[in-house]
Amino acid sequence: MGFEINDLSSTEKSAKIVIDKSEVKINYSDVVKLFQKDADLKGFRKGKVPTNVVESMYSEQINEELRTRLINLNLRKLAADEKLNIVRTKDIKYEDINKDEDFTFSLNLEFIPEIRLAKYESIPANKDIFAVRKKDIDDAIKNLLENFATNEEVKNRKKVQNEDLLEINFSGKFGDEEIKELSRDKAVIVLGNKSLIPEIESELLTMKLDEEKTFYVNYPVDFPIDGAAGKKINCNIKVNKILKKLIPKLDKEFLKKIGFESKKLLEDRIKEDLTRSSDSKSESSLRKNIGDFLVNKNKVDFPGFFVEDEEKRLTSEYLNRMKEQGMNLDKVDDKTKEIINESATRNIKLALIFAEISKLENISVTDEEIDAVFSSMSASQNVPLDKIKNYYKENNLVDDVRAKLADEKVIKFLISKAKIKEIKVKAPK
């Protein structure tokens, strides 16, 4: 084999490979034998069809298999000789193949360059320690009571005021076409909490109960609904009700309703929940700080399609979350797109760094550990174990599970070696 390689970028090379006719001939014979083994022709026993007949019967298939075999074999040789971690090939070109001639093909190779890791033991990392205070418990109780609040219509006032709780009907048109994603019937909003575009809030503050108003609003270019973003929208609003929130008292009746015999037992449960949440937040802050250190301290190059694929995944997740919250978006705004790009880039860098640490530290995941994950899924989801295993195998997801387990082992290894500084902060909301 002879080859010519040229750099296109830090993660891409072009390659021209010439395979000697002697190698072509040897592999041709091997391929013919494979076809001969399965050849079935009347008058001959299976596997005993003469070679020249097999060559004639399967000429195109033989050449296709030969070409594929030679390309794959020699790409592996090239990768080994040049120490290339090839992740994708593209723009492949080749000549017609002939068993008695050299075979030449060319292509572009995308690869992950060698990662030279900075020292990853004794990483200096802050760990936020969230101390649960009495105020945090009181705030949690306040939020709990507000969750059980009811709305009562205000009967003695017709003029809308700031901080009012309102029930409204809202619709928007661009030209003659209604933007369905904007339409809301009997929507409950709070004036002054910045949930609405300022122009809409200003109009509402001039309105009265049962009043209906039509006006134009210039929607910002980064508005998450494509049909309205950057456009002048004809808006229609009707004030159906002025409401006030009725918050229940923390009395025996309410405590009994939510399953507690005393305020003390409720406070103990809240403290327990807040502590558990705080511990989780502490662990997350530590992991993030270690990840940030690794990403900032290591130069990691990789093909652009890695980030593109990760962006697609994160965008899909974001749009699904928005859908669950009642917002049917068909795309993300520029600001969100920028955030997703940053997250995708960080995720890829960290994944490659973790993979390199796994290799250097001989961190691996056993089949038994993967089976344990599937068993846990089976128990928690009440789904037969075999069904879960088959699903992950059929959808090629087992390697994803293995990768996640390996990453978890790596981060635990890094934490065990890190220089951790604990910092007390306010408990998370």
TAJOJO-V651690 format. One line per field, one symbol per residue. ss: DSSP state (2 for helix, 1 for strand, 0 for the rest). phi: phi as a letter, one per 40 degrees, with the letter a starting at -180 (. if undefined). psi: psi as a letter, one per 30 degrees, with the letter a starting at -180 (. if undefined). Layout:
ss->???
phi->???
psi->???
//
This chain:
ss->011111111001111111102222222222222222220000000000002222222022222222222222222222222200111111111100000000111111111100000000000111111110022222222222222001111000001000001111111111001102220111111100000002222222000100011111110000000000000111111111111111000002222220000022222222222222222222222222222222222000000222222222222222222222000000000222222222222222222222222222000000222222222222222000222222222200022222222222222222222011111111000
phi->.babbbcbacbabbbbbbbccccdcccccccdccccdbcbbdhbcdgbcddccccccbdcccccccccccccdcccccccccfbccbabafcbacccbcbbdbbababbbaccdccccdbcgccacbcbcccbccccccccdcccccccbbbcccbabccbcgccbbbbaaabbgcbccccccabfcbbbcgcgcbcdccccccccbbdgcbabacbccccccccdcbdgbcbcbbbbccabbbcbccccbdccdcccgbcaccccccccccccccccccccccccccccccdccccbcbbacccdcdcccccccccccccccccgbccbabccccccccccccccdcdccccccccdcccfcbbccccccccccccdcccfbddcccdccccccfbcccccccccccccccccccbcccbcbcbcccc
psi->kklkkkkeafgklkkkkkkkfeeeeeeeeeeeeeeeefkjkkfkkkfgkkeeeeeeeheeeeeeeeeeeeeeefeeeeeeefhkikfkllhkkllkkkfgllkklllkkkljlkjjklkflhkkkkjkjjkjleeeeeeeeeeeeefgllkkkkfgkfkklkgkkkklkklkkjbfkkjeffkkkhkklkkfggflkeeeeeeefgllkgkkkklkkjklfgkfjeffkgljkjkkkkjekklkkjklliaeeeeeeggkfleeeeeeeeeeeeeeeeeeeeeeeeeeeeeeeeeffkjjklkffeeeeeeeeeeeeeeeeeefggjikfllleeeeeeeeeeeeeeeeeeeeeeeeeeeghklkleeeeeeeeeeeeeefhkkeeeeeeeeefghfeeeeeeeeeeeeeeeeeeffljkjkkklkkl.
//
